[in-house]
């Protein structure tokens, strides 16, 4: 058979690798192929690096003005393909000389074989950082078939594109469409190399906020960053796209700097009060919850990092509002130092102890020292920071990642306990502070735990084995459903821990200062909050919950069980939370926050 290959090379900002990949194709023992390179909006030197090769008539080079995503890029090439077999050569990977010949021989062997794949090497060959990813029958551990090791017959099937949804699992995006057309055949010969580096597609997707930033995606995504989590931003942020009705007329021009953390859509409340927002974002988000632009909601105008000083001078913001989590200190410090004439407000949450470990402590201290306005997440944090820096400028107390009030609906559900007589508690996200023995004790007291976020299944597996009738795992619950879903339960777990600071600020740790983001989630559903009784110690969340009598405090689990079964107590706590729940929303404090901004602006003029 004289079947030939169309080799597809989707590429984005891989100039440093692409020549190696192309050379590996030119070195093939089988020379009957065409190469279609789709430059998907690269901003690096890709074009100049590729141009010398384009005299070869087997090359087709296409440039997209904007990044469309790997699925769309491959589909572009498939629509242009001329040959019977399709192979893939990501620009950071490379072929061994026999790669195409081995795959051709296998596909030629039987028309019933629709896809063939070979063994692939991913070992980092450096004695200082040697890394080997285990593989079985050509499949890398915890990964699907990789593009570089695969070839298939040319069909009418096309890849799922980013507009539909995003995943790093190529089986879900395309391979599955071929399963009904024939066999997948493995050839146990190593013929290619899958390069390992921080900018691999699957690693960027796993940090989905970085994925948006890296590919400059301005539209909401449907994305599965890892196996058990699916995020539908189209649905999640639908009401926050476009113009929102105004409820205020404070026409401040605010430059947001850093990142927004959990519940980033809260900043739409500033727009609702008439503020005009701009964003200068940290270049690589530290965590998957480190929200940065382009944002899939609101009307924030992004400032490119490359010339941010010039752009800020053009915009002339009234105030700079910087924060809010680890990783934002360096950029925020740089902006504060280079924009000394613009009022600067620093707001930081997680976390000062990480700053010590990551080497940004000096930046953090100077931000608190030199900012015109400092926002602390609670009074305990303010007093703790003032051990290190003198009290200067103006200050304000406000938690950093409270949710929008829009999620605080009246769509309450009947409680499960009213039906079965047991106690049902809830944990949205990580199980913090509970050990396996605790789960067993709670089960013996007929107290159920409902854990939300089945993407945490690996962490929950031991709990499920220990108490299968009392530990339950549920899918992620979107904020719009908080009230309906979580009001079914009797109480929600904060972060139980035993403090040991003995009332001494010198001995405080992060758990003592933290205000868990789930506090707002529980408040929306009028749920009493469960936390350890740390009387005699400085614990910010205990102060906050205790002030309005919103929680179930316990020394041991037997005491907790007794309180949870006390109906009059729980009814009182539930009523208290309902009465105070708006104080756990960002919107509640926006008028005060804007007033604080105005005070900082006036303070700067003095």
Protein Blocks (a to p, Z undefined) as FASTA:
>chain_A
ZZdcddddddehilkmmmmmmmmmmmpmblcdcdddddehiabfklmmmmmmmmpmkbcc
dddfbdebjklmmmmmmmmpmbfbdcdddfkbccdfklmmmmmmmmmmpmklmbdcdddd
fbdcdfklgccdddeehiaghiacdfklgccdddfbdcddfklogcfblklmmmmmmmmn
occddddbdfbdcdddfkbfklmmmmmmlmmmmnopabdcdddfbfklccdfklmmmmmg
cjdddfbdcdcdcddehiebjhkllmmmmmmnopacdddddfbdfblklccdddfehjbd
cddfklmmmmmmmnopabdcedjbehjlmmmmmmmmmmmmbccddddfbdfklmmmnopm
mmmmmmmmmpmbdcdfbfklmmmmmmmpccehjdddddfkbccfklmccbdcddfklmno
pacdddehjdehiafklmmmmmmnopacddehjklmmmmmmmmmmmmmlpccdddddfkl
mmmmmmmpmbdcddddddfklopaklpcfklmpccfklmmmmmnopacddddfehiacfk
lmmmmmnopaccdfbfklmmmmmmmmklmmmmmmmmmmmmmmmpfklmmmmmmmmmmmmm
mmmmZZ
